Amino acid sequence: MLCKDRAGVHRSIQTLIRHGYVQSRTDHHNGDKTKIYITLTGETALNTMLDVVTQIDKELMSVLSIQEIAQFRRLLYKLISCLKAYPQI
């Protein structure tokens, strides 16, 4: 959903490489292409983030009833569908 220009994507990838989360390799079938691969450090960080986000989600949703959660999700989906009208986002 995030739209970034080529330079922005390049900067983001370079930051991830610098921190050791991903690595880039030239495609052995097509030398003009570069492929990005997640590293073990990146996988560990990703799994940690997913665990934290899952825990936060459980804690936040625990104060809502089942009906409130359903309503919340409907509202989020409605907002997301409205955002699709803005491709620059």
BELDADA-V568470 format. One record per residue. N is the residue number from 1. RES is the residue in one small letter. PSI is psi in whole degrees, 0 to 359 (NA if undefined). Layout:
<<N:RES:PSI> <N:RES:PSI>>
//
This chain:
<<1:m:338> <2:l:130> <3:c:121> <4:k:151> <5:d:171> <6:r:320> <7:a:320> <8:g:319> <9:v:316> <10:h:314> <11:r:318> <12:s:315> <13:i:318> <14:q:323> <15:t:316> <16:l:321> <17:i:313> <18:r:325> <19:h:358> <20:g:15> <21:y:331> <22:v:165> <23:q:153> <24:s:144> <25:r:144> <26:t:136> <27:d:125> <28:h:344> <29:h:328> <30:n:101> <31:g:347> <32:d:346> <33:k:147> <34:t:133> <35:k:146> <36:i:130> <37:y:142> <38:i:142> <39:t:173> <40:l:320> <41:t:317> <42:g:318> <43:e:318> <44:t:314> <45:a:318> <46:l:314> <47:n:321> <48:t:314> <49:m:318> <50:l:320> <51:d:316> <52:v:314> <53:v:319> <54:t:317> <55:q:316> <56:i:317> <57:d:315> <58:k:316> <59:e:318> <60:l:317> <61:m:342> <62:s:340> <63:v:356> <64:l:149> <65:s:169> <66:i:320> <67:q:320> <68:e:321> <69:i:316> <70:a:316> <71:q:317> <72:f:314> <73:r:318> <74:r:317> <75:l:318> <76:l:313> <77:y:322> <78:k:316> <79:l:319> <80:i:318> <81:s:327> <82:c:324> <83:l:333> <84:k:342> <85:a:350> <86:y:85> <87:p:342> <88:q:349> <89:i:NA>>
//
